[in-house]
Amino acid sequence: MLIKQLSDEDALVLEAMIDNTRIIIDSMYLDINGLIDIDLMKMEARIAHAKVAEIIIAMDGSSRSNSRHDFLTNRRGKMLEEFVMSKQLDIINEESCLTTFRE
């Protein structure tokens, strides 16, 4: 089911029930030209909504971070790292020699 109040032009938030477990699925894109503080506030709202559920966040963070197997961390990457740690989220990103970006 779509959660309209948490979805926008850069995010689709769904709620699903799997084996009596409520799961919030958040697919989002953080625009590199956008303010990351606003994106983090939106993520905070989605996590708060999921307080009695599991949450999966699939994200293009438009950032670089060693925690996601990049060879450097930029300012946006550091802010996302700190947010992830503060919310006790796990990053599930496999190390690969392939990249999904170009500089």
C-alpha positions, -999 to 999 in steps of 0.1 A, spaced: 0 0 0 13 34 -9 19 58 20 11 91 2 19 115 31 55 102 31 60 99 -6 71 127 -29 88 133 -63 120 117 -50 107 90 -28 82 62 -29 71 48 5 51 16 7 37 -6 35 36 -43 31 26 -72 54 47 -104 51 39 -133 74 22 -109 99 52 -86 99 46 -50 89 74 -36 67 79 -1 54 98 1 21 113 35 13 129 40 -21 145 74 -23 168 96 -44 187 124 -27 193 151 -53 230 163 -51 217 198 -55 192 195 -27 197 203 10 207 171 27 193 184 60 158 183 45 164 148 31 175 136 66 144 152 82 122 133 56 141 100 65 135 108 102 98 111 95 97 78 77 116 60 104 93 75 130 63 62 110 78 27 110 84 27 148 63 -5 152 74 -20 119 105 -30 101 120 -6 76 140 -11 44 155 21 28 169 18 -7 186 50 -15 207 68 -40 223 92 -16 243 113 -41 273 110 -18 305 92 -12 314 72 18 339 46 29 311 29 48 296 20 14 330 8 0 339 40 -17 376 51 -15 367 85 -1 340 102 20 326 136 12 306 160 34 272 145 23 286 110 29 297 119 64 263 133 72 246 102 60 270 80 79 263 99 111 225 97 105 227 59 99 247 54 131 224 76 152 194 56 140 212 22 145 205 13 108 226 -13 90 241 -6 56 238 -36 33 259 -27 3 282 -52 -13 318 -42 -22 323 -43 -60 349 -31 -85 320 -19 -105 307 16 -99 273 31 -105 285 67 -111 309 87 -132 329 118 -121 
